[in-house]
Amino acid sequence: MYAIQGGECYIAELYVRPEKRFTPELTKLIDEVTEIARLSGCMKLYSHVIPSNKNATQSLKVILKYGFNLVSVSTNLIRLEKGLL
């Protein structure tokens, strides 16, 4: 699930079965959302990870591997962004 507003695309949730998380299937899914965001005029993607979630470490690894950068950390929320050219 994603939402586009004000030149930004928020990736709220992209569920991929655990055994597929580090495969081309996940990359393809993120690429599709990225292309939709670009075609909609977005300048950046952003997402978040809740550290207390069971798979938070895996989620962070995937998001960082895709080129997102850490923007902020609060008590229970890590925000990440990626600029689009």
C-alpha positions as CSV (number, residue, x, y, z in Angstrom):
1,M,0.0,0.0,0.0
2,Y,1.3,3.5,-0.9
3,A,-0.1,7.0,-1.0
4,I,0.9,10.0,-3.1
5,Q,0.4,13.5,-1.9
6,G,2.2,16.8,-2.4
7,G,5.1,15.5,-4.5
8,E,5.9,12.6,-2.1
9,C,5.1,8.9,-2.2
10,Y,4.6,7.3,1.1
11,I,5.2,3.5,1.1
12,A,3.1,2.4,4.0
13,E,3.3,-1.4,3.5
14,L,4.6,-3.7,0.9
15,Y,4.1,-7.3,2.1
16,V,6.2,-10.0,0.7
17,R,6.4,-13.5,2.1
18,P,9.5,-13.9,4.3
19,E,11.2,-16.3,1.9
20,K,10.9,-13.8,-0.9
21,R,12.1,-10.7,0.9
22,F,15.6,-10.6,-0.5
23,T,14.7,-11.7,-4.0
24,P,14.1,-9.9,-7.3
25,E,10.3,-10.1,-6.6
26,L,10.6,-7.5,-3.8
27,T,12.8,-5.3,-5.9
28,K,10.3,-5.5,-8.8
29,L,7.5,-4.5,-6.4
30,I,9.4,-1.4,-5.1
31,D,10.4,-0.6,-8.7
32,E,6.8,-0.5,-9.7
33,V,5.8,1.8,-6.9
34,T,8.8,4.0,-7.7
35,E,7.7,4.3,-11.3
36,I,4.2,5.2,-10.4
37,A,5.6,7.9,-8.0
38,R,7.8,9.3,-10.8
39,L,4.9,9.4,-13.3
40,S,2.8,11.2,-10.7
41,G,5.5,13.9,-10.3
42,C,6.8,12.8,-6.9
43,M,10.3,14.0,-5.9
44,K,10.8,11.6,-3.1
45,L,9.7,8.3,-1.6
46,Y,9.5,7.8,2.1
47,S,8.6,5.0,4.5
48,H,9.0,4.1,8.1
49,V,9.9,1.1,10.3
50,I,8.6,0.5,13.8
51,P,11.5,-0.9,15.8
52,S,9.3,-3.0,18.1
53,N,7.8,-5.0,15.2
54,K,8.9,-8.6,14.9
55,N,10.7,-8.2,11.5
56,A,12.0,-4.6,12.0
57,T,15.7,-5.5,11.3
58,Q,14.8,-7.3,8.1
59,S,12.6,-4.4,7.0
60,L,15.4,-1.9,7.6
61,K,17.9,-4.0,5.7
62,V,15.6,-4.1,2.7
63,I,14.8,-0.4,2.7
64,L,18.4,0.6,3.1
65,K,19.5,-1.8,0.4
66,Y,17.1,-0.1,-2.0
67,G,18.8,3.3,-1.4
68,F,16.7,4.9,1.3
69,N,18.5,7.1,3.8
70,L,17.7,7.5,7.5
71,V,16.0,10.8,8.2
72,S,14.8,10.6,11.8
73,V,14.4,8.3,14.8
74,S,11.9,8.7,17.6
75,T,10.8,6.4,20.4
76,N,9.1,3.9,18.2
77,L,9.5,5.1,14.6
78,I,12.4,5.2,12.1
79,R,11.7,7.4,9.1
80,L,13.6,6.8,5.8
81,E,13.5,8.7,2.5
82,K,14.8,8.4,-1.0
83,G,15.0,11.2,-3.5
84,L,13.7,10.6,-7.1
85,L,15.4,12.3,-10.0
